[in-house]
């Protein structure tokens, strides 16, 4: 085997030393980095309310709900409901950033509820998705609807402590948007308080229709699907108003009352123009009857409301260039501008 000249051996060893040194430096840097945790950053903002039998519900808030301070300065309340990841702290941080952009942080309380799937601190808990549909908690006696606990938090706690609030925006993204949209359908909140209530669901995977018609792209019109029997519950609650009495929040509500009140509620659906993926063939038939993907579904339900309820107050915001990303949605120029307008 040929021997390398002494200078080449030295040069090769020096390269190895430099490479090993760089590798060690990278490992040291990576080892010294701690993974960011919104829960840790906002742990001082985590609060709770006790309801029945000492059972607690937790939420993040940048104002002390139990010992109110500077009551006169707060005129607005922004609530941002988390999605299926149940990461309330992340949504809390995103909402704070959005309000900071509006320049209204000194007059706005930011709150993010924390629904949970397990019991770890004397808390109510739900299944992964039942909380978004207003179903009752798995534990506690009596069990309580996730929407009812939301009412209690707002009416009996936030507004009781900060009674100068004038405008409430209830926002949510993805599964949180489903929560907000269906809560708006059933909600008793606007009838219980004097404040203006605005619903802002963004990028929901599905919503609730007020009738059995769905958009037929081939015929360019709304109609009852011809193959509806193959998806027999496409218009049942939570996708429609059939069997509305099965909801676990407001059992006495009627289809006629919803059709009278819901179109006149202040609801703005936000949709990312690039939220076009992640649905496709794997999505259930109830979702697909509403559209191929989330962006199409938002457009379809908005057009449905305009077609069948021409006096509706519902609006739509297209957020340009954004896909299924909660932070990019609520911090987009379109949504920040909207919040600036409704809170002024």
Long-range contacts (C-beta under 8 A, 24 or more apart in sequence): 37-89, 38-87, 38-89, 38-90, 38-92, 38-93, 39-89, 41-89, 41-93, 42-89, 42-92, 42-93, 45-92, 46-89, 46-114, 48-123, 49-152, 49-153, 49-156, 49-157, 51-124, 51-144, 51-149, 51-152, 52-140, 52-141, 52-142, 52-144, 53-140, 53-141, 54-122, 55-122, 55-123, 55-124, 55-139, 55-140, 56-121, 56-122, 56-123, 56-124, 57-113, 57-114, 57-123, 57-124, 57-149, 57-152, 57-153, 58-88, 58-113, 58-114, 58-116, 58-121, 58-123, 59-88, 59-111, 59-112, 59-113, 59-114, 59-153, 60-88, 60-89, 60-92, 60-111, 60-112, 60-114, 61-92, 61-109, 61-110, 61-111, 61-112, 61-158, 62-92, 62-96, 62-109, 62-110, 62-111, 63-109, 63-161, 63-162, 65-157, 65-158, 65-161, 66-161, 68-161, 68-162, 71-161, 71-162, 71-163, 71-164, 72-164, 73-106, 73-107, 73-164, 74-107, 74-108, 74-109, 74-162, 74-164, 74-165, 75-107, 75-108, 75-164, 75-165, 75-166, 75-167, 75-343, 76-104, 76-107, 76-108, 76-109, 76-165, 76-166, 76-167, 76-168, 76-169, 76-343, 77-108, 77-109, 77-111, 77-154, 77-158, 77-162, 77-165, 77-167, 77-168, 77-169, 77-195, 78-108, 78-109, 78-110, 78-111, 78-169, 78-171, 78-339, 78-343, 79-111, 79-112, 79-113, 79-154, 79-168, 79-169, 79-170, 79-171, 80-110, 80-111, 80-112, 80-171, 80-172, 80-173, 80-176, 80-330, 81-112, 81-113, 81-170, 81-171, 81-172, 81-173, 81-176, 81-177, 81-179, 81-180, 82-112, 82-113, 82-114, 82-115, 82-172, 82-175, 82-176, 83-172, 83-173, 83-174, 83-175, 83-176, 83-177, 83-326, 84-128, 84-129, 84-132, 84-174, 84-175, 86-114, 86-115, 86-116, 86-117, 88-112, 88-113, 88-114, 88-115, 89-114, 90-326, 91-173, 91-176, 91-326, 94-326, 94-327, 94-330, 94-331, 95-171, 95-330, 97-327, 97-331, 98-330, 98-331, 98-335, 98-336, 98-339, 99-339, 101-331, 101-336, 102-336, 102-339, 102-340, 102-343, 103-340, 104-339, 104-340, 104-343, 104-344, 107-343, 108-343, 109-158, 109-162, 109-165, 111-158, 113-150, 113-153, 115-146, 124-149, 129-175, 131-179, 132-175, 132-176, 132-178, 132-179, 132-182, 133-178, 133-179, 133-182, 133-238, 133-247, 134-179, 134-182, 134-183, 134-186, 134-247, 134-248, 134-249, 135-248, 136-248, 145-248, 145-249, 146-179, 146-249, 147-183, 147-186, 147-187, 147-249, 147-250, 148-249, 150-183, 151-187, 151-188, 151-189, 151-192, 154-189, 154-193, 155-189, 155-192, 155-193, 159-193, 159-195, 165-195, 166-195, 166-196, 167-195, 167-196, 167-198, 167-342, 167-343, 168-195, 168-196, 168-197, 168-198, 169-198, 169-199, 169-200, 169-339, 169-342, 169-343, 170-197, 170-198, 170-199, 170-200, 171-200, 171-201, 171-202, 171-330, 172-200, 172-201, 172-202, 172-204, 173-202, 173-203, 173-326, 173-329, 173-330, 174-202, 174-203, 174-204, 174-205, 174-324, 174-326, 175-205, 176-201, 176-326, 177-201, 177-202, 177-203, 177-204, 177-269, 178-204, 178-205, 178-206, 178-207, 178-238, 180-204, 181-207, 181-208, 181-267, 181-269, 182-207, 182-208, 182-238, 184-262, 184-265, 184-267, 185-258, 185-262, 186-247, 186-249, 186-250, 186-253, 186-258, 187-265, 188-250, 190-265, 196-266, 197-265, 197-266, 198-266, 198-267, 198-268, 198-342, 199-265, 199-266, 199-267, 199-268, 200-267, 200-268, 200-270, 200-335, 200-338, 201-267, 201-269, 201-270, 202-269, 202-270, 202-271, 202-272, 202-319, 202-326, 202-329, 202-330, 202-335, 203-270, 203-271, 203-272, 203-275, 203-294, 203-295, 203-298, 203-324, 203-326, 203-329, 204-269, 204-294, 204-297, 204-298, 205-279, 205-283, 205-287, 205-294, 205-297, 206-238, 206-239, 206-286, 206-287, 206-290, 206-297, 207-239, 207-269, 207-290, 207-297, 207-301, 208-237, 208-238, 208-239, 208-240, 208-241, 209-235, 209-239, 209-240, 209-241, 209-290, 209-301, 209-304, 210-240, 210-241, 210-258, 210-259, 210-262, 210-263, 210-304, 210-305, 210-308, 210-309, 211-235, 211-240, 211-241, 211-304, 211-308, 212-240, 212-242, 213-304, 213-308, 214-289, 214-290, 214-300, 215-291, 215-300, 215-303, 215-304, 222-304, 222-307, 222-308, 225-289, 230-285, 231-285, 231-286, 231-289, 233-286, 234-285, 234-286, 234-289, 239-286, 239-289, 239-290, 259-309, 263-305, 263-309, 263-311, 263-312, 263-313, 263-314, 264-311, 264-312, 264-313, 265-313, 265-314, 266-313, 267-313, 267-314, 267-315, 268-314, 268-315, 268-316, 268-317, 268-338, 269-298, 269-301, 269-302, 269-314, 269-315, 269-316, 269-317, 270-298, 270-316, 270-317, 270-319, 270-329, 270-334, 270-335, 271-295, 271-298, 271-299, 271-316, 271-317, 271-318, 271-319, 272-319, 272-321, 272-322, 272-323, 272-324, 272-325, 272-328, 272-329, 273-318, 273-319, 273-320, 273-321, 273-322, 274-321, 274-322, 274-323, 275-322, 275-323, 275-324, 276-323, 277-323, 277-324, 278-324, 294-324
